[in-house]
Amino acid sequence: MPIGGGKDSLVSVELLKRHGEDATAVWVGNSPLIAACAARTGLPTRNIERQLAPELFEYNKLGAYNGHIPVTAINSAILAVAAVLYDFDSIVFSNERSASSATLEYDGQPVNHQWSKGWEFEQRLAAWLRTHVAADLNYTSLLRPVSELAVTRLFAQHSRYDDVFSSCNRNFRILGPRPADRWCGQCPKCHFVFLALAPFVPKPRLLSIFGRNLLDDESQAPGFDALMEFAAHKPFECVGEGRESRAAMLALSQRPEWREDALVARFVDVVLPQIGPLDADLASLLAPSAEHGLPPRLAGIIDAFG
């Protein structure tokens, strides 16, 4: 069970526990934040070290771009090797169905920042591993049937991770400043996780996790607009679909504890009149789909998504 430090893998951990599955929490690299999350799960742990070629940093100094690193694909290959070496029968990621949605369309082609987290990649790699590595090695994502909002609803049931988890990618920078308190509060990941948790987590608990109210800060409007695909495309980050963000904001606008916050009120006054009727509501986005690669022994976990 790969642990990334965020909400998704921790939801998978709790689902496997409830299902009575033996699992080992594994992470690649040397992040103290991920190590703390893995320890909090109570599962056996295994840490795999990884080093970047120093030449990459020299190329950057000479002007080379970093580009996008498909870290899920890289870690999938690393964990496939580990599964064979240490005699595991399954590699279980925590990639939800929202990851298959394109970030934007360019020149008639879908462009997906999260492609290596998506369903197409999962199917291709799972088939390749069965054919070329081990016929009985399962590679799957436990959360594939559900949306990001369904994941946050499940995460809301477990407060034990509130003080250790973070989905803010700035925690994992190799160079440059990192957040002092796990959440920078400025990036697309912080914006989306705050918005996606808000319909399911009591407001005082959510503000305690983040240390501030991101939806009552007018300066954050452009970031939330991008999440809703309002006057901007979805950010090139691992965030949910635009319709999920719109549905979450609409749900908050109907709740007394949220509707007077600056960006929720702005959604009602400015955004909603321009985007018209929403293309999905909260209830429809929470329903699981039948599209997944779970082996029969794990398929019963889908019942927990209902």
Buried (B, 14 or more C-beta within 10 A) or exposed (E): BBBBBBBBBBBBBBBBBEBEBEBBBBBBBEBEBBBBBBEBBEBEBBBBEEEEEEEEEEEEEEEEEEEEEBBBBEBBEBBBEBBEEEEBEBBBBBBBBBBBBBBBEEEEEEEBBBBBBBBEBBBEBBEEBBEEEEEEBBBBBBBBBBBBBBBBBBBBEBEEBEEBBBBBBBBBEEEEEEBEEBBBBBBBBBBBBBBBBBBBBEBEEBBEBBEEBBBBBEEBBEBBBBBBBBEBBBBBBBBBBBBBBBBBBBBBBEEEEBEEBBBBBBBBEBBBEEBEEBEBEBEEBBEBEEEBBBEEEBEEBBEBBE
